[in-house]
Amino acid sequence: MQNGKSSCSNLSLYWNKLVFLENREMYLDKSERSKLPGIVIEKFVLSRDIFKEVYEVMNKRRDMVVEEFKRKGLLLLDVKKKLSSRLLVGSGAPSILEVGLTLSRNYGLPIVPSSSLKGTFRHYCEDSGILNETELLNVFGTTDQGGGLVFLDAFPTGEVKFGLDVVANHFQPYYMNGEVPNDWYDPVPVKYVTVTSGTYRFTVLIEPTLKKELNEELKVKLKNAFLEMLKVYGVGAKTNYGYGRFLED
C-alpha cells in the first residue's frame, strides 16, 4: 500500500475489503461520500489490463472441462454470448456504494454464479411452462434428489467494461424512519457499478448419474430454453428495467 492506496491487482479483494479501509473517513463523512463512486469506478477501469491473463487462464480451464464432458456425452451447451444491456449480479451484497456486485473471489472477474443461473433458469422454465412437473424434478432436483443439470459460473471471455448507473430513492424517510410515503420527499440518488459490455461464456453439463433421465428431445428443449432465457428473460438484478440480456447469435 502506497500513500494510503493499495496496488492490489485482485479486484475482488479491493471491492470487498480494501476499498472500505482506504476510504473509511470519506464514507463516514456524508459531505464527502459523493466522491466514492468516481474513486471506485476509476479502480475498476484501471483493472481491465490485469484481466487479460486471467481471461486466457479461465478459458483454458473451461476448455478442458468442456472437452472431457463432451467426450462422455455429458455436455448440454457451451456458448459465448455478448451483452445487449447492462449486467448487475449481487446487488444485495454489502457494498461501499450500497449496491453490490458479484466478483470472482479468486480471479476478480465479474461473474454470474452458477447458483444464480440455476435459479433463474428454473424460474424461467416454471413461468413459461415448457417443462412438466416430472421434467422439472429431473432437471433441477429437490432437497432429497440431485438435479440432472450442472451449471458452471458464467465468466467474461474478453474485455469487459464497467460504468456507473444511478437509482434515485424518493421515499428514504419512509424506508428508514417509518414515516408516511409522500411525493414531496427529495430524491436521494445512489450511484453504483455495473458491467456495461462484454461477452460471457455459459456452460451447462449433465449429471452422469441422471443422464438417462434426459432424453435427446428434452436436451434440445432445455438448450433452446436456456438461450431464450438469456435473450428475453435476463439474468441478475434489475431485469425488469432491461438489465441482464444477451444478444442472439
DASUL-V810896 format. One record per residue. RES is the residue in one small letter. OMEGA is omega in degrees with one decimal (none if undefined). Layout:
RES,OMEGA
RES,OMEGA
This chain:
m,-178.1
q,-179.9
n,178.2
g,-179.8
k,-177.3
s,171.5
s,-176.7
c,-179.5
s,177.1
n,-175.0
l,178.7
s,178.0
l,177.6
y,-173.8
w,-174.4
n,-175.4
k,-168.1
l,-177.8
v,178.1
f,-179.0
l,-176.4
e,-171.8
n,-176.1
r,-177.8
e,179.2
m,-179.6
y,-178.3
l,179.7
d,-175.8
k,-179.1
s,-178.7
e,-171.4
r,-178.2
s,179.4
k,-174.3
l,-179.0
p,179.5
g,178.8
i,-177.4
v,-176.6
i,176.8
e,178.0
k,179.8
f,-178.7
v,-179.4
l,-177.7
s,-175.6
r,-180.0
d,-179.5
i,-175.2
f,-171.8
k,179.2
e,-179.5
v,178.0
y,-177.3
e,-179.3
v,-176.9
m,178.1
n,178.1
k,178.2
r,-179.9
r,178.2
d,-179.6
m,179.4
v,-178.2
v,-179.2
e,-178.7
e,-178.6
f,176.9
k,178.8
r,-179.0
k,-178.9
g,-174.9
l,178.4
l,176.0
l,178.4
l,174.6
d,-172.5
v,173.9
k,-176.1
k,180.0
k,178.7
l,173.1
s,179.8
s,175.7
r,177.8
l,177.5
l,178.3
v,179.3
g,-176.3
s,-178.1
g,-179.9
a,178.3
p,-177.5
s,177.4
i,177.3
l,178.5
e,177.4
v,-174.5
g,177.3
l,-178.3
t,175.3
l,176.7
s,-175.9
r,-175.0
n,-172.9
y,178.0
g,-179.8
l,174.7
p,-174.2
i,167.3
v,-175.5
p,-179.8
s,-179.6
s,178.2
s,178.5
l,-179.2
k,-179.3
g,179.6
t,-178.7
f,177.7
r,178.1
h,179.9
y,179.8
c,178.7
e,-178.0
d,-177.1
s,178.7
g,-177.0
i,179.2
l,173.7
n,-173.8
e,179.7
t,179.3
e,177.2
l,-180.0
l,-178.9
n,-176.2
v,-172.7
f,177.2
g,177.4
t,176.9
t,-178.1
d,-175.2
q,178.2
g,179.1
g,-177.7
g,-179.5
l,176.1
v,-178.6
f,175.6
l,177.2
d,173.1
a,-177.2
f,178.7
p,-177.3
t,179.5
g,-174.4
e,171.6
v,177.2
k,179.7
f,176.2
g,178.9
l,170.7
d,-174.9
v,169.5
v,-177.2
a,177.6
n,-177.9
h,-173.5
f,-177.9
q,178.0
p,178.3
y,-177.0
y,-172.6
m,-174.7
n,177.7
g,179.4
e,-178.9
v,178.1
p,-179.9
n,-175.2
d,178.9
w,176.9
y,176.8
d,176.4
p,178.9
v,-177.6
p,176.9
v,177.8
k,-178.6
y,-175.5
v,173.8
t,169.1
v,-176.2
t,177.3
s,-179.5
g,177.0
t,-176.0
y,178.3
r,-179.8
f,-179.9
t,177.2
v,-178.0
l,178.9
i,178.3
e,-175.2
p,-176.0
t,-178.6
l,-178.4
k,-176.4
k,-179.7
e,-176.6
l,178.5
n,-175.0
e,179.4
e,179.6
l,178.6
k,179.3
v,179.7
k,-179.1
l,-179.9
k,179.7
n,-179.9
a,180.0
f,179.6
l,177.7
e,177.7
m,-179.6
l,-175.9
k,-170.6
v,-174.5
y,178.3
g,177.3
v,178.9
g,-176.6
a,172.8
k,177.4
t,176.5
n,178.9
y,175.2
g,179.5
y,166.8
g,178.5
r,179.8
f,-177.1
l,172.5
e,-179.9
d,none
